Amino acid sequence: MDESTRKQVKARLRRISGQIAGIERMVDEDRYCVDILLQIAAARAALGAVGRLVLGNHVETCVAEAFRSGQARDRREKIDELMEVFARFGSLGGR
């Protein structure tokens, strides 16, 4: 992961951590369920954005390098890897 992406990911994860702590406080305070659910949805969306950022960096670095290498085996491994990521995580919350 390049340094710029790493910094962005860490900053976003710190914000998400704050969101999760806020949700926990809402539960402790017995806040309205719908308000809690909306905050959970916001945290999931934020985590999806982090996933897209990491995936984009992976494609731009690791996957691109495998295709530049000219090695069919490397290309196949990266394609299989991406297919597994998409199978597990769908669109990573994107549209």
C-alpha positions in Angstrom: 0.0 0.0 0.0 1.5 3.4 -0.9 2.0 5.9 1.9 -0.7 8.3 0.8 -3.3 5.6 0.7 -2.1 4.2 4.1 -2.6 7.7 5.7 -6.1 8.0 4.2 -7.1 4.5 5.3 -5.8 5.1 8.9 -7.6 8.5 9.1 -10.8 7.0 7.9 -10.5 4.0 10.3 -10.0 6.4 13.2 -13.2 8.2 12.3 -15.0 4.9 12.0 -13.7 3.9 15.4 -15.2 7.1 16.8 -18.5 6.3 15.0 -18.5 2.8 16.6 -17.8 4.3 20.0 -20.7 6.7 19.5 -23.0 3.8 18.6 -22.0 2.0 21.7 -22.8 5.1 23.8 -26.2 5.3 22.1 -26.9 1.7 23.1 -25.8 2.4 26.7 -28.0 5.4 26.8 -31.0 3.4 25.4 -31.4 5.7 22.5 -34.1 5.2 19.9 -33.5 2.0 17.8 -33.9 3.8 14.5 -31.3 6.4 15.4 -28.9 3.6 16.3 -29.7 1.7 13.0 -29.0 4.9 11.0 -25.6 5.3 12.7 -24.8 1.7 12.0 -25.7 2.2 8.3 -23.4 5.3 8.3 -20.5 3.3 9.8 -21.0 0.5 7.3 -21.0 3.0 4.5 -17.8 4.5 5.8 -16.2 1.1 6.1 -17.3 0.3 2.5 -15.5 3.5 1.4 -12.3 2.3 3.1 -12.7 -1.0 1.3 -13.0 0.7 -2.0 -9.9 2.8 -1.3 -7.9 -0.3 -0.4 -9.2 -2.2 -3.4 -8.4 0.7 -5.7 -4.8 0.9 -4.4 -4.5 -2.9 -4.8 -5.6 -2.8 -8.4 -3.3 0.2 -9.2 -0.3 -1.4 -7.6 -0.3 -5.2 -7.1 -2.6 -6.1 -9.9 -1.1 -3.7 -12.4 2.4 -5.0 -11.6 1.3 -8.6 -12.2 0.0 -7.6 -15.6 3.1 -5.6 -16.4 5.3 -8.6 -15.4 4.1 -10.5 -18.5 3.9 -13.7 -16.4 0.6 -15.5 -17.1 0.8 -17.2 -13.7 1.0 -13.9 -11.9 -2.0 -12.5 -13.9 -4.1 -15.6 -13.2 -3.3 -15.4 -9.5 -4.4 -11.7 -9.3 -7.5 -12.4 -11.3 -8.4 -15.3 -9.0 -7.7 -13.1 -6.0 -9.9 -10.3 -7.2 -12.7 -12.8 -7.9 -12.5 -14.1 -4.4 -12.6 -10.5 -3.0 -15.7 -9.7 -5.0 -17.3 -13.0 -4.1 -16.8 -12.3 -0.4 -17.4 -8.6 -0.3 -19.6 -7.9 -3.3 -19.2 -4.4 -4.5 -17.7 -3.2 -1.1 -20.7 -1.0 -0.7 -20.2 0.9 -3.9 -22.7 1.9 -6.5 
